Each structure stands twice: as structure tokens, then as C-alpha cells.
Amino acid sequence: MTTYNPAPQSGTRKAPAGAMKAYIASLTGTSLEYYDFAIYSVASALVFPKVFFPGNDEFVGLLLSFSAFAVGYLARPLGGVIFGRLGDKIGRKQVLFITLMVIGIATVLIGALPGYASIGVAAPIILVLLRLAQGIGVGGEWGGAVLLSSEFGDPKRRGFWSSAAQIGPPAGNLMANGVLAVLAATISTEAFLDWGWRVAFLASALLVVFGLVIRLKLEETPVFKAIKAQGDQPKAPIKEVFTKEPRALIAAALSRVCPDVLYALFTVFVAVYATKELGMTTGNVLSAILIGSAFQLVLIPAAGAVTDRFNRRLIYGLAAAGTALYIPLFFLMIQGRSVLMLTVGVVIGLAFHAFMYGPQAAYITEQFPARLRYAGSSLAYTLAGVIGGAVAPLIFTALYAATGNWFLIAAYLLTAAVVTIVGLALGRDPQPDEEERLLQASSTPTAQAS
């Protein structure tokens, strides 16, 4: 890896007045959307096997539930294609409004969906279709949210500015697990399985309305305005990404695998392992995830900022290597069934995730030229999800069911770490001067006249 040494901060472009507003809007929007997505993640492990996939074999119900969970990831590339294309052609702002609507409506409908006991096989079928809609929305959301904050901010501080969208998942996870934990602690198990879990889904309607109001007030990013001023919007952005930027696409996609798998381990599978194998309560697990997510709110932007000062790929790669070494230690830590050790273990695991996930948005977007950023970033993000987060809970469950221990799970994380390191080795370091030239060119009299 070559080392990128940023220019002195005195020479950087001052962030426009709307940069912090865009940062908050990006953070808020993805937090709301990942609140929706996180509710489904937790419910797929703890609720849906009983409500939508009942059966005699507990593991079969769990596998079916996780299969429905995976559908959301499998649908993401479709959302990346649809909305990534639109984002590079018509702009970031309009697309982001649509994606929030799609996820919000789907989540509310899940909260109102009758269970298997009421409408039979129609229940899981409708659930999968709504999960499909969620995935399509998220597939188009991420790329736009990242560009919203990073294209308003200083390109030499892209690690920090891009981290706004990255804070969304832990923030959403924090809200979702907090709501579910309160419900689980205040009502009976029977009531929770009957109607309590639905409250968290239905409550997202208020959050989505709030997010829509914020996004309606946004302006288009300076970078897309510059591209539009020069008439340089791509006619076929998806085709151009595949034909002109194949290495960038591969590098960006592979970089996501380890963070995705690691996040699935600590926010989905740990809930199963700790309750079924170690005999801990659902409240114990949700509290551990809650605390770990709270730490990530600080660690993710900090990690992004660190990689603005030091080589981004190096920091990212060290976190991936550290993950591979940490997973065996984590499982050894929690064998004593200590709630404290579980909490500490989850916090450390999510800290490793933060130091990959924090700079991830910057790393992925800077692999592509500005005119192809939405399509390229969305495709890389969503395609990687299919081989990363989508199948991870299924693989974790299958490996555990087959062996009864965690050894192969640790090997799986090692493989994911190697894949991510390969992706980082194939990528390029930041090129902030490219964006500076674009913005300067758009401000010339000729560009303005056009």
C-alpha cells in the first residue's frame, strides 16, 4: 500500500455553510432507516421464528427466519441499480426522499402484518415481500446519504464527513434495541410475542415523517451541481461502472465483506448463541448490543477522522486483521456465562467494526470518479452485502448447528478478513485534487454560462 499524506489543513477548501446541515441530514436519515432495518434484524432472531415460521424444529424456524432476513440483502443490488442510476443522472436529493418513503412504508406494514396463526402461509410470504421492499430502499439509500455529507464537506476530510451515514446503523440499532429491550422488560414474554414487538415497527412511522421533513429542506450537493453545470451526467452510469471501473468496483465491494460479517455476528448471531448456548436472557444480550452501539456513535466518526490523517487503507486493514485475531478470544471470554464479559466482548468487537466501518464510506466513494459515484458506490455496497451480511447469519447458524462449537465461526471471520484486506490492496488512495478541479471548473464563466 502506498501512503497518502494529506495536504496541510490551511490549504483545504472551507466547507460550505450547508455542510453541517447535510451531515445531520445524512446521519438522521440513515439512523431512521437502519432503525427500521435493525428492528427486523433483532426480530428475525428472537420473534419471527415463533410468529411467522412456527414448527417442531427450533433451528429450522430460525433458519427460515434468517432466510427472510437475507432477502433484504439480496434485494439491495436491485435498489443500488435503480437508485444508483438515478442518483448520478438526476441528483442525490430527490433519490434520498424516495428511499426513505420505501423503507418507512414497508416497516409499518410489517408491524401490522398478522402472524402465521391468523392467515397461515400468506403471513411469511407477505413478510418476505415487505422485506424485499426494505432491501431495495436501503440499497439506494446508502450511496446517496454518503454523498450528501461528503460532497458538501472538505474532500481532504472525507473520512470524517462521510462517517455521517456510517453512524446510522449503530444509531438505528441503538434505538431499535432500546425500544425492544424496554418492551421485553416491561411486558410478559407472551405479550411481547403477541403484540409488543409490533410497537417498535409501527413507531417508525413518526420517525420517517421527521426524516422526510428534514430531507425536503436539503439542497443538492455542490459536486453534483458542478457535474450538471458541465453537462457531464452519465447517460448509462451502471454500464460505465462495469466497463470503465471494474477494478474499483471489485476493490470497493471486497472491502465491505469483513465489516458486514462482523456486524452480523455481534448484532444478530450473538443473540442466538448467548441465549441458546449460554443460557443468558434476551435482556442481557440486548443490553450488551445497546452499550456496544453507544460506543460506536463516537468511535465511527473518530475512526473516519483518523484515516484523514493517516493512510486510510492501512488503518482499515489493521482493523480487519485485528478482527481475525479477536474472534477466538471473544468466544473464550464469554464461556463463563458472565454478563459483564459478554458486554465487554461485544463492545470490543463493535469497536473493531467501527474502525473498518467508519472509513468505509470514504474508501468506497473515492474509488470512483465523481460522475459515477452514486452508481459505483451503491453497486459496491449492495453487491458486497449479498456475499457478506446477507448470508452471514445463515452461515453462523448452520456452522453452529453442524459442529456445536464456535471454531468454524472464527475461521469464517478469518476468511472474511482476508477478503477485505485483498480489496484494500486493490484499491487506490484518496485523490482530493480531482474534486477540487471539478468544482473550480464549474465556477468558471464558461461553465456558468452553459
Sequence and secondary structure as in RCSB ss.txt:
>XXXX:A:sequence
MTTYNPAPQSGTRKAPAGAMKAYIASLTGTSLEYYDFAIYSVASALVFPKVFFPGNDEFVGLLLSFSAFAVGYLA
RPLGGVIFGRLGDKIGRKQVLFITLMVIGIATVLIGALPGYASIGVAAPIILVLLRLAQGIGVGGEWGGAVLLSS
EFGDPKRRGFWSSAAQIGPPAGNLMANGVLAVLAATISTEAFLDWGWRVAFLASALLVVFGLVIRLKLEETPVFK
AIKAQGDQPKAPIKEVFTKEPRALIAAALSRVCPDVLYALFTVFVAVYATKELGMTTGNVLSAILIGSAFQLVLI
PAAGAVTDRFNRRLIYGLAAAGTALYIPLFFLMIQGRSVLMLTVGVVIGLAFHAFMYGPQAAYITEQFPARLRYA
GSSLAYTLAGVIGGAVAPLIFTALYAATGNWFLIAAYLLTAAVVTIVGLALGRDPQPDEEERLLQASSTPTAQAS
>XXXX:A:secstr
        GGGS    TTHHHHHHHHHHHHHHHHHHHHHHHHHHHHTHHHHTS  S HHHHHHHHHHHHHHHHHH
HHHHHHHHHHHHHHT HHHHHHHHHHHHHHHHHHHHT   HHHHTTHHHHHHHHHHHHHHHHHHHHHHHHHHHHH
TTS GGGHHHHHHHHHHHHHHHHHHHHHHHHHHHHHS HHHIIIIIHHHHHHHHHHHHHHHHHHHHT    HHHH
HHHHTT   SSHHHHHHHH HHHHHHHHHHTHHHHHHHHIIIIIHHHHHHHTS   HHHHHHHHHHHHHHHHHHH
HHHHHHHHHS HHHHHHHHHHHHHHHHHHHHHHGGG  HHHHHHHHHHHHHHHHHHHHHHHHHHHTTS GGGHHH
HHHHHHHHHHHHTTTTHHHHHHHHHHHHSSSHHHHHHHHHHHHHHHHHHHHS    HHHHHHHHHHHTSHHHHH 
